[in-house]
Amino acid sequence: MPECPICYDLIEGDDLETLSRCGHSFHYECILREYINNQEHHQHIKVCPLCRTYGSYLSNKTNCIPIRNIHNNYNVFMDYIKQHDIKMLQLFFIKERCHAILNTGEYKNQQCRYKHKENSVFCGRHNKIL
């Protein structure tokens, strides 16, 4: 099993993200945080933290909204929004969970982790906000 060069933990299961240009592997969450941090500091966004080679777009995991200049399907997602294509947008969500997207915290840009209420796509907390 490979070791993530960012956090030094073993990479298990489908948590592996390999950059296509240089072939280095990381935990998905580790390389995502690295890319987001670079973007927030106006640096080269997709750079491998090991070899500094221009990296590649990341694949998008279910329950994570694509981020501009980071995920390979951001433009597809935005097209679905512009077309109001709810059916295709559902592909980005886990059905059983609340469909709210978190704006802050550790899980920013991800789907709420709570189950949605009956007859709604939102949990009790997000139903109240809307």
MARVO-512660 format. One line per 5 residues: for each residue x, y, z of N, C-alpha, C. Coordinates in Angstrom, 1 decimal, decimal comma, m for minus. Layout:
REM residues N
X/Y/Z/X/Y/Z/X/Y/Z | ... .
This chain:
REM residues 130
0,8/m1,2/0,0/0,0/0,0/0,0/0,9/1,2/0,0 | 0,6/2,2/m0,9/1,4/3,4/m0,9/1,1/4,3/0,3 | 2,1/5,2/0,6/2,0/6,2/1,7/1,8/7,5/1,1 | 0,9/8,3/1,7/0,6/9,7/1,2/1,8/10,6/1,6 | 2,4/11,2/0,7/3,6/12,1/1,0/3,1/13,4/1,7 .
1,9/13,7/1,8/1,4/14,9/2,5/1,2/14,6/4,0 | 0,5/13,5/4,3/0,1/13,2/5,7/0,9/12,0/6,2 | 1,5/11,3/5,4/2,3/10,1/5,7/1,5/8,9/6,2 | 0,2/8,9/6,0/m0,6/7,7/6,3/m0,7/6,8/5,1 | m1,0/5,6/5,3/m1,2/4,7/4,2/m2,5/5,0/3,5 .
m2,4/4,9/2,2/m3,6/5,1/1,3/m4,3/3,8/1,1 | m5,5/3,7/1,5/m6,3/2,5/1,4/m7,6/2,7/0,6 | m8,0/1,7/m0,1/m9,2/1,7/m0,9/m9,3/2,7/m2,0 | m10,5/3,3/m2,1/m10,7/4,3/m3,2/m10,3/5,7/m2,8 | m9,5/5,9/m1,8/m9,1/7,2/m1,3/m7,8/7,7/m2,1 .
m7,4/6,9/m3,0/m6,2/7,1/m3,8/m6,5/8,1/m5,0 | m5,7/9,1/m5,1/m5,7/10,0/m6,2/m4,3/10,1/m6,8 | m4,2/9,7/m8,1/m2,9/9,7/m8,8/m2,9/10,8/m9,8 | m1,9/11,7/m9,7/m1,9/12,8/m10,7/m1,4/12,2/m12,0 | m2,1/12,5/m13,1/m1,8/11,9/m14,4/m0,5/12,4/m15,0 .
m0,1/13,6/m14,7/1,1/14,1/m15,4/2,4/13,6/m14,8 | 2,5/13,4/m13,5/3,7/13,0/m12,9/3,6/11,6/m12,2 | 2,4/11,1/m12,0/2,2/9,8/m11,5/2,3/9,7/m10,0 | 2,5/10,8/m9,2/2,5/10,7/m7,8/1,1/10,5/m7,2 | 1,0/9,7/m6,1/m0,3/9,4/m5,5/m0,4/10,0/m4,1 .
m1,6/10,4/m3,8/m2,0/11,1/m2,6/m3,3/10,6/m2,1 | m3,6/10,9/m0,8/m5,0/10,8/m0,4/m5,8/11,8/m1,2 | m7,0/11,5/m1,6/m7,8/12,5/m2,3/m8,0/13,7/m1,5 | m8,3/13,6/m0,2/m8,6/14,8/0,6/m7,3/15,6/0,8 | m6,2/15,0/0,9/m4,9/15,7/1,1/m4,6/16,6/m0,2 .
m4,6/16,0/m1,3/m4,3/16,7/m2,6/m5,4/17,8/m2,8 | m6,6/17,5/m2,5/m7,7/18,5/m2,7/m7,4/19,7/m1,8 | m7,1/19,5/m0,5/m6,7/20,6/0,4/m5,5/21,4/m0,2 | m4,5/20,7/m0,7/m3,4/21,3/m1,2/m3,7/22,2/m2,4 | m4,6/21,7/m3,3/m5,0/22,5/m4,5/m5,8/23,7/m4,0 .
m6,7/23,5/m3,1/m7,6/24,6/m2,6/m6,7/25,7/m1,9 | m5,8/25,2/m1,1/m4,9/26,2/m0,4/m4,1/27,0/m1,4 | m3,6/26,4/m2,4/m2,9/27,1/m3,5/m3,8/28,1/m4,2 | m5,0/27,7/m4,4/m5,9/28,6/m5,1/m6,2/29,8/m4,2 | m6,4/29,6/m2,9/m6,7/30,7/m2,0/m5,6/31,7/m1,9 .
m4,3/31,2/m2,1/m3,2/32,0/m2,0/m2,6/32,5/m3,4 | m3,5/32,4/m4,4/m3,2/32,8/m5,7/m1,9/32,3/m6,3 | m1,6/31,1/m6,0/m0,4/30,4/m6,5/m0,8/29,5/m7,7 | 0,2/28,9/m8,3/m0,2/27,9/m9,3/m1,1/26,8/m8,6 | m2,2/26,7/m9,2/m3,2/25,9/m8,5/m2,9/24,4/m8,5 .
m2,7/23,8/m9,7/m2,5/22,4/m9,8/m1,0/22,1/m9,9 | m0,3/22,1/m8,8/1,1/21,7/m8,8/1,3/20,6/m7,9 | 2,0/19,5/m8,3/2,3/18,4/m7,5/3,2/18,9/m6,3 | 2,8/18,6/m5,1/3,6/19,0/m3,9/5,0/18,3/m3,8 | 5,1/17,2/m4,5/6,4/16,5/m4,5/7,4/17,0/m5,5 .
7,0/17,1/m6,8/7,9/17,4/m7,8/7,7/18,7/m8,5 | 6,7/19,4/m8,1/6,3/20,7/m8,6/6,0/20,8/m10,1 | 5,7/19,6/m10,6/5,2/19,5/m12,0/3,8/20,0/m12,0 | 3,4/20,7/m13,1/2,0/21,1/m13,2/1,2/19,8/m13,1 | 0,2/19,9/m12,2/m0,6/18,7/m11,9/m1,8/18,6/m12,9 .
m2,6/17,7/m12,6/m3,8/17,5/m13,5/m5,0/17,8/m12,7 | m6,2/17,9/m13,4/m7,4/18,0/m12,7/m7,7/16,8/m11,8 | m8,4/17,0/m10,7/m8,8/15,9/m9,9/m10,1/15,3/m10,4 | m10,3/14,0/m10,1/m11,6/13,4/m10,4/m12,5/14,0/m9,3 | m13,8/13,9/m9,6/m14,8/14,4/m8,6/m15,4/13,2/m7,9 .
m15,4/13,3/m6,5/m16,1/12,2/m5,7/m17,6/12,6/m5,6 | m18,4/11,6/m5,4/m19,8/11,8/m5,1/m19,9/12,6/m3,8 | m20,7/13,5/m3,7/m21,0/14,4/m2,6/m20,1/15,6/m2,5 | m19,2/15,8/m3,4/m18,3/16,9/m3,5/m18,7/17,7/m4,7 | m19,0/19,0/m4,5/m19,4/19,8/m5,6/m18,1/20,2/m6,3 .
m18,0/20,1/m7,6/m16,8/20,4/m8,4/m16,3/21,9/m8,1 | m15,0/22,1/m8,0/m14,4/23,4/m7,8/m13,7/23,8/m9,0 | m13,9/25,1/m9,4/m13,4/25,7/m10,6/m11,8/25,5/m10,5 | m11,2/25,2/m11,6/m9,8/25,0/m11,8/m9,2/23,8/m11,0 | m10,0/23,0/m10,4/m9,5/21,9/m9,6/m10,1/20,6/m10,1 .
m11,4/20,5/m10,3/m12,1/19,3/m10,7/m12,3/19,2/m12,2 | m12,2/18,0/m12,8/m12,3/17,9/m14,2/m13,7/18,1/m14,8 | m14,7/18,0/m13,9/m16,1/18,1/m14,4/m16,8/19,4/m13,9 | m16,0/20,4/m13,6/m16,6/21,7/m13,1/m17,5/22,3/m14,2 | m17,0/22,4/m15,4/m17,8/23,0/m16,5/m19,1/22,2/m16,8 .
m19,0/20,9/m16,7/m20,2/20,1/m16,9/m21,3/20,4/m15,8 | m20,8/20,5/m14,6/m21,7/20,8/m13,5/m22,3/22,1/m13,7 | m21,6/23,1/m14,1/m22,1/24,5/m14,3/m23,1/24,5/m15,4 | m22,9/23,7/m16,5/m23,9/23,6/m17,6/m25,2/23,0/m17,1 | m25,1/22,0/m16,2/m26,4/21,5/m15,6/m27,1/22,5/m14,8 .
m26,4/23,4/m14,1/m27,0/24,4/m13,3/m27,7/25,4/m14,3 | m27,0/25,9/m15,3/m27,5/26,9/m16,2/m28,8/26,3/m16,9 | m28,8/25,0/m17,2/m29,9/24,4/m17,9/m31,0/24,0/m16,9 | m30,8/24,2/m15,7/m31,7/23,7/m14,6/m32,1/22,3/m14,8 | m31,0/21,5/m15,0/m31,2/20,0/m15,2/m31,0/19,3/m13,9 .
m32,1/19,3/m13,1/m32,1/18,7/m11,8/m31,7/17,2/m11,8 | m32,2/16,5/m12,8/m31,9/15,1/m12,9/m30,4/14,8/m13,0 | m29,7/15,6/m13,9/m28,3/15,4/m14,0/m27,5/15,9/m12,8 | m28,0/17,0/m12,1/m27,3/17,5/m10,9/m27,4/16,4/m9,8 | m28,4/15,6/m9,8/m28,6/14,6/m8,8/m27,4/13,6/m8,8 .
m26,7/13,5/m9,9/m25,6/12,5/m10,0/m24,4/13,0/m9,1 | m24,4/14,2/m8,7/m23,3/14,7/m7,9/m23,6/14,5/m6,4 | m24,8/14,0/m6,0/m25,3/13,9/m4,7/m25,5/12,4/m4,3 | m25,3/12,1/m3,0/m25,7/10,8/m2,4/m27,2/11,0/m2,1 | m28,0/10,1/m2,7/m29,4/10,2/m2,6/m30,0/10,3/m1,1 .
m29,4/9,5/m0,2/m30,0/9,4/1,1/m29,7/10,6/2,0 | m28,7/11,4/1,6/m28,3/12,5/2,4/m29,0/13,8/2,0 | m29,0/14,8/3,0/m29,5/16,1/2,7/m28,7/16,7/1,5 | m29,4/17,4/0,7/m28,8/18,0/m0,5/m28,2/19,4/m0,4 | m28,1/19,8/0,8/m27,5/21,1/1,1/m26,0/21,0/0,9 .
m25,3/22,0/0,4/m23,9/22,1/0,2/m23,3/23,0/1,3 | m22,4/22,5/2,0/m21,8/23,3/3,1/m20,9/24,3/2,6 | m21,0/25,5/3,2/m20,2/26,7/2,8/m18,9/26,9/3,6 | m18,9/26,3/4,8/m17,7/26,6/5,7/m17,3/25,3/6,4 | m16,2/25,3/7,1/m15,8/24,2/7,9/m15,0/23,2/7,1 .
m14,7/22,1/7,8/m13,9/21,0/7,3/m14,5/20,4/6,0 | m15,8/20,4/5,9/m16,5/19,7/4,8/m17,0/20,8/3,8 | m16,4/21,9/3,7/m16,8/23,0/2,8/m16,8/22,4/1,3 | m17,9/22,8/0,6/m18,1/22,3/m0,8/m18,6/20,9/m0,9 | m19,0/20,3/0,3/m19,4/18,9/0,2/m20,9/18,9/0,7 .
m21,5/17,8/0,4/m22,9/17,6/0,7/m23,0/17,4/2,2 | m24,1/17,9/2,8/m24,4/17,7/4,2/m24,4/16,2/4,5 | m24,0/15,8/5,6/m23,8/14,4/6,0/m25,1/13,8/6,6 | m26,1/14,6/6,9/m27,3/14,1/7,6/m28,3/13,6/6,6 | m29,1/12,7/7,1/m30,2/12,1/6,2/m31,2/13,2/6,0 .
m31,8/13,2/4,8/m32,9/14,1/4,5/m34,2/13,7/5,1 | m35,0/14,6/5,4/m36,4/14,3/6,0/m37,3/13,7/4,9 | m38,3/13,0/5,3/m39,3/12,5/4,4/m39,9/13,7/3,6 | m40,2/13,5/2,4/m40,9/14,5/1,6/m40,0/15,7/1,4 | m38,7/15,6/1,5/m37,8/16,8/1,3/m36,5/16,2/0,9 .
m35,6/17,0/0,3/m34,3/16,6/0,0/m33,3/17,2/1,0 | m33,8/17,9/2,1/m33,0/18,5/3,1/m33,2/17,9/4,5 | m32,2/18,0/5,3/m32,4/17,6/6,7/m33,1/18,6/7,5 | m33,4/18,4/8,7/m34,2/19,3/9,6/m33,5/20,7/9,7 | m32,2/20,7/9,8/m31,5/21,9/10,0/m31,6/22,8/8,7 .
m31,4/22,2/7,6/m31,4/23,0/6,3/m32,8/23,2/5,8 | m33,8/22,5/6,3/m35,1/22,8/5,9/m35,6/24,1/6,6 | m35,1/24,3/7,8/m35,4/25,5/8,6/m34,8/26,7/8,0 | m33,6/26,6/7,4/m32,9/27,7/6,8/m33,6/28,2/5,5 | m34,1/27,2/4,8/m34,7/27,5/3,5/m36,2/27,9/3,8 .
